[in-house]
């Protein structure tokens, strides 16, 4: 039996490492879990513009995009049922970003907390697809993943 899906959204996710190779995670207000900063592509913007905007809105940081890591569309990891009952299938374009300015800020209503974590000591309450995304980012494969 197929799961009822209310909508499909193009999304972006952006992994950011600091100088110590720790990964920036955001505790999200919508699901209460830690995750790589991510969000929707809005009408009229490119995926690069969406990635830069989402990081700014959710973290207060300015970034540049370093590389495309992958495109993720598998319903097993990309379908979410939100607390409001809406089920969304995301097609996520996943980038690596580099901080170029700004200051970490939790002023977004979408962000409960922001913190850099060592890659071998991630929180247990993390979005289910993020460990695979981190693995993919660390793999340094030339061609983007398509999952």
C-alpha positions in Angstrom: 0.0 0.0 0.0 1.3 3.4 -0.9 1.5 6.2 1.7 -0.8 9.2 1.2 1.4 12.1 0.2 -0.1 15.6 0.3 2.6 17.5 -1.7 6.0 17.3 -3.2 8.6 20.1 -2.6 12.0 20.8 -4.0 14.4 21.3 -1.1 18.0 22.1 -0.4 20.3 20.9 2.4 23.7 22.4 3.2 26.4 20.8 5.2 28.9 23.2 6.8 32.2 22.3 8.5 34.2 24.5 10.7 38.0 24.7 10.9 38.1 21.7 13.2 36.0 19.6 10.7 33.0 19.7 13.0 29.6 19.8 11.3 27.0 22.5 12.0 23.6 21.1 13.1 20.4 22.9 13.7 17.8 21.8 16.3 14.6 22.3 14.3 11.5 23.7 15.8 9.1 21.8 13.5 10.2 18.3 14.5 12.4 18.9 17.5 15.3 17.0 16.0 18.9 18.0 15.1 19.7 18.2 11.4 21.8 19.7 8.6 20.4 23.1 7.7 17.8 22.7 5.0 14.6 24.1 3.5 12.4 24.7 0.5 13.2 26.3 -2.8 10.9 29.2 -3.3 9.3 30.1 -6.6 11.6 32.2 -8.8 14.9 31.2 -7.2 17.6 28.8 -8.1 18.7 25.9 -5.8 22.0 27.8 -5.1 20.0 31.0 -4.2 17.7 28.8 -2.0 20.7 27.2 -0.2 22.3 30.5 0.5 19.0 32.1 1.7 18.1 29.1 3.9 21.4 29.1 5.7 21.2 32.9 6.3 17.6 32.6 7.6 18.2 29.6 9.8 21.7 30.3 11.1 22.7 34.0 10.5 25.7 32.8 8.4 26.7 33.9 4.9 28.0 31.1 2.8 29.3 30.2 -0.7 28.6 26.8 -2.2 31.7 24.7 -2.6 30.2 21.6 -4.3 27.1 19.5 -5.1 27.1 16.4 -2.9 23.9 14.7 -4.2 20.3 14.6 -5.1 18.0 12.7 -2.7 14.5 11.6 -3.7 14.0 8.1 -2.3 10.6 8.1 -0.5 12.0 5.8 2.2 14.1 8.7 3.5 12.5 11.8 1.9 8.8 11.5 2.9 7.9 13.3 6.2 4.7 13.5 8.2 4.7 16.8 10.1 3.0 17.3 13.4 0.2 19.1 11.6 -0.6 15.9 9.7 0.7 17.1 6.3 2.9 14.5 4.5 5.5 15.9 2.1 7.8 14.2 -0.3 11.1 16.2 -0.6 13.4 16.1 -3.6 16.5 17.5 -1.9 19.6 19.0 -3.6 22.5 18.6 -1.1 25.4 21.0 -1.1 28.6 21.7 0.9 28.9 25.3 1.9 31.7 27.4 3.3 31.1 30.2 5.8 32.1 33.6 4.4 30.6 35.9 7.1 27.8 36.5 9.5 27.4 35.3 13.1 25.6 32.2 14.4 22.1 33.3 15.5 19.1 31.3 16.7 16.7 34.2 15.9 14.8 32.2 13.3 11.5 30.7 14.5 12.7 27.5 12.7 15.8 27.2 14.9 15.8 26.1 18.5 19.6 25.7 18.8 22.7 25.7 16.6 25.9 23.9 17.4 29.0 22.4 15.8 29.5 18.7 16.5 32.5 16.4 16.0 31.6 14.0 13.1 32.1 11.0 15.3 29.9 12.4 18.1 26.6 13.4 16.6 23.5 13.7 18.8 21.2 10.7 19.0 18.1 12.7 18.2 19.1 13.5 14.6 17.0 13.4 11.4 17.1 9.8 10.1 18.7 10.6 6.7 21.4 12.9 8.1 24.0 10.2 9.0 23.9 9.0 5.4 24.2 12.6 4.1 27.2 13.1 6.4 28.8 9.9 5.1 28.2 11.1 1.5 29.8 14.5 2.3 32.9 12.9 3.8 33.3 10.4 1.0 34.7 13.1 -1.4 33.4 11.2 -4.4 33.7 13.4 -7.5 30.3 12.6 -9.0 27.3 13.6 -7.0 25.3 10.8 -5.3 21.8 10.2 -6.6 19.7 8.4 -3.9 
